[in-house]
């Protein structure tokens, strides 16, 4: 097992790092590092910069615009992006919907959607969760009735991240309610959000941010050609997509960046007249998080080495990355709250300057990161996946 980067991989890392230093717009970097909201144009402008460079979809096949990078090079790229404070590549289009289309889509669907996803012409969002059907996704109830040359959709999706920006949404819908198993009778549809009958309603979170939404479908007509794979076999597509989503939820690069920032703030913040970093109990907690992050990085490198040698994606054990990665992300926000203390504002503040503006964003970030252990399948569900599919329990 090789857990180190080769000379060529280190050279590649330096190339990526150098390009990012000069290519990330200063205003976007400041927003990311200052925990400010990124709007639709912020996200798409960075997407288009990467698309012009040819780096927006590293995992795609070369014939559709992929880079041809190895799995290790793709990991290096993602880590360097996070360390540099680059805006995220919104996963719903490039990573999730595109991976489904490349694996299950018709040639016509690929020609129609993939170039637009690559160029950032459409903003995609995900329609999976419903009221009462989140972690137990297979219990979804949103109906799609086949009528002539189209489906008629009725129902609701919830917790739709960035749904207010959406041009298109991919949805799991129930096309057969009579199936013996709830995983059967589900289909995967692509839906234009400009279609009459779609209503997006904001869900305002504890941090007062509008990040997630409810989406209502009232007799929404979707052409039959927007069905991906086969009718009533959408669960196969859903499982494939969730595997891609969970592989990237560890966010090791982002946690390394935030850990370094936490140390800097702890050095500059006083407790009883001494830097917070010298407080023994705080140092103990900080050391534990750093050790856990190092262990997570080594585990991720093990997966990368296995993928490098076998060429196959990881199995259910990839859920380990999701569990530990999200717990580490939450722990770092907790420690940051502890250091900043009373300066952390309970909600979003305006007209703050300098350090005050940063501290005003810490509590909203803490609130927001409570969700990391829930999305992409809650951590409790991930442990069940490991126990049943990995250990055979």
PyMOL commands that set and color helices and strands:
alter all, ss='L'
color gray80, all
select helices_A, chain A and resi 7-23+26-33+40-53+62-64+71-84+91-104+107-119+137-139+163-165+224-226+234-247+252-268+276-278+280-310+316-343+354-359+362-373+379-390
alter helices_A, ss='H'
color red, helices_A
select strands_A, chain A and resi 124-127+143-147+150-157+168-174+186-192+198-204+210-223+227-228+270-271+274-275
alter strands_A, ss='S'
color yellow, strands_A
deselect
rebuild
show_as cartoon
